């Protein structure tokens, strides 16, 4: 709306009212999934009438876009020109800026976590901002592998620290980015990528419970949790509505079980396909990179799992926390000790690389050459950005 002819006092009132709506929306979106927040609830939270809302926004989606753009603008301001005389200084400043932003604005981070999946163009814009900031810090033009190595781990650590209280040491992140996590490790690409992955077995005589879980995962991925009714799940599974409650006490419990099974299947698929054909052991770097490669292979087989876990973050957060906790324990309790990682920051960093490379694969059909990306990331895992830092 135009403000021609309005005085300073009127403009201030308009800005104040609009800000109240935006702040109310941020608070609600940061605690609840997009599908459960209505225009009416935003207005109630702001102490304003529904009619006032439509003077500033055409609907719920517009205010959500406004918030996502605000996050991008704030992050750009925080990271675009990392300070410091040396590249090491600028890298350290960049780490501090990313971690600091998440800790200072956990509500905005939580909203963006949903926005990056619902409106993927904002994730693409954020990747561009971070990639440019890395270029500014280290004086080179990074590609996707460099972005994933630097910001996959860093973003994940920052978010887990801010939203879930996971203890993160920024000094450890600096060491990983500067020197690598598995320094001077050999890497045999042919062994890491060799062989054919064996999919998990599929039951030809699935039980009613299994049919319900399969049906729901497909529908949640395509339509979203809140837009999928229980009767649609049972119809898709060829069962009566009453059968749903024979196995699950609620829709939330059903989603929680689905996420538990997704985590179980991912870990099982990777563990079964981790050994190489000749039976000789992989070193720690090779083992990690083969696991990362198998994760991307799994996503190509089961394209529905990632959207389901993402929705679960707001619907059944405890189930998603357990989902990640199981991966953390997997790193700590590696059966043969080869590849076991004790440092919590290093574990979260590795999970972040898998997470953000998974986003590229699952949501944007990229990278087009996943093997080349994993192989390049392996080089950084062995040496960090030491070549750039001198």
Secondary structure, DSSP 8 states (H G I E B T S, - for coil): ---TT--HHHHHHHHHHHHHHHHHHHHHHHHS-GGG--HHHHHHHHT--HHHHTTT-SSHHHHHHHHHHHHHHHHHHHHTT---SSHHHHHHHHHHHHHHHHHH-HHHHHHHHHHHHHSHHHHHHHHHHHHHHHHHHHTS---HHHHIIIIIHHHHHHHHHHHH-----HHHHHHHHHH-SSTT----HHHHT-S--------SS--HHHHHHHHHHHHHHHH-STT--HHHHHHHHT--HHHHHHH-SSHHHHHHHHHHHHHHHHHHHHHHHHS-TT-----HHHHHHHHHHHHHHHHHH-TTHHHHHHHHHHHSHHHHHHHHHHHHHHHHT-TTSTT----HHHHHHHHHHHHHHHHHHHHH---SSHHHHHHHHHHHHHHTTHHHH-
